[in-house]
Amino acid sequence: MHPEKELALEHRVTSAAEAALAHHHYVSAIDVLTGVGLLTPTHVQDWRKGRIDFLERVIHANLKKVSLCMAALRRWAQAKGLKPSETGYVRRDRGGTVNLQFSKSGDPNIERSYRTHF
């Protein structure tokens, strides 16, 4: 990605994060991805209901762009002095509680990054 586009994306991430923090006093990856327009609230709802197997499937960007957003979120949160807190994302079904999956791979480090709120 061109450096100017990366900088513009970083500004969009910062704006989305600031808006989420002002609205509900924490920021999540979902807040940022929806705030910059890479993820629709409808897709988030469908994922939470189990209609979508992993959230990355419906993010409107390649993984490099998603990674840039996530890194920008972490830098912003660190600069603001916000503390990271891992949050569980689950849904209930007939068999009990099911953990929601963010990434195609299900890699624990990637999943933890998506689950972290600031």
Secondary structure, DSSP 8 states (H G I E B T S, - for coil): --HHHHHHHHHHHHHHHHHHHHHHS---HHHHHHHTTSS-HHHHHHHHTTSSS-GGGG-SS-HHHHHHHHHHHHHHHHHHT---EE---EEEETTEEEE---SSS--HHHHHHHHEE-
